[in-house]
Amino acid sequence: MRFSHIVVTKNRPASLLEALRGIDVAIPQDSEIIVVDGDPKRSGEAIVRQLEGRDGRAPIHYIAGMSGICTQRNAGLDAAGGEVVVFTDDDCVPVTGFYEALTQAYEDPRVVGVTGRVIQRQTMRIGSDVHSPLRRMVLGAGRQGSMTRFGFRRPLVDLDTPRSIEFMPGANMSARRGSAIEVGFDEHLQHLGGYALCEDDDFSYRLSRTGRIRYSPSAAVHHRVVGEQTRNRREFDRAVVANRTYLFRKNFQPTPLAKLGFAGFIVMLFAHRILNREWQGVRGLLDGLRDVRRGNLPGG
């Protein structure tokens, strides 16, 4: 199986170099690596040039001239020539056996997407644990790895068991190229200088409507979560409300029960930010509610 491994980056050359080195030693030789750089100064170009010309390794291609994670991922899709496209962040390194696990999962012709474990440090924020009573109260019962009727993930609890799921984390996604091109990434979601909150949920959920998405524990990546330290909390939480409202209306039936669930989800977000004393986050959620009331949503 030939892979096109697409890495979107912007002004993080040190992380990009580490990620590419990890991909380079593991990816099959007949596959390709595609770097899509959103930095106007092309800070990723020198990193790519360091890896060009390696004997017996997969070719690496460099694309620049556009910014925004969805725009960049769509550009990578357009340039890809492999049977399967792989998306990992520029602060992710695949573990040993990553591509072999993907190959095995794609032996089933019904499978259109595959993801795996994302290994990263655990947050200490109150209420962020997948077993949190607050989460269980809002999300209710349901199959782990599925989406609620109002568009929120039911998290995976048993991380060691392969299963069919309805979403993939943006740090570790793959899809058959034809299916990925058909679904595409929604560029309306781009906020915060090109960051597109929930673009992974939107892409993978729509992909799951076309075939099976499989979770394979062995298709894992180490994720350093470099960008979290520089995140603008108020703007981020503003986008949480605006983008999730847009995706709820776009992808799910707005039944009375679904609307009630979505309202409960928003209340949960406020409770979570207050419990963690994240006052800029509370202000951001209020900003997002004002945007919704005024109709200032993605694509509007």
Buried (B, 14 or more C-beta within 10 A) or exposed (E): BBBBBBBBBBBBBEBBBBBBBBBBEBBBEEBBBBBBBBBEEEBBBEBBEEBEEEEEBBBBBBBBEEBBBBBBBBBBBEBBEBBBBBBBBBBBBBBEBBBBBBBBBBEEEEBBBBBBBBBBEEEEEBBBBEEBEBBEEBBEEEEBBBBBBBBBBBBBEEBEEBBBBBBBBBBBBBBBBEBBBEBBBBBBBBBBEBBBBBBBBBBBBBBBEBBBBBBBBBBBBBBBBBBEEEEBBBBBBBBBBBBBBBBBEBBBEEEEEBBEBBEBBBEBBBBBBBEBEBEBBBBBBBBBBEBBEEEEBBEE
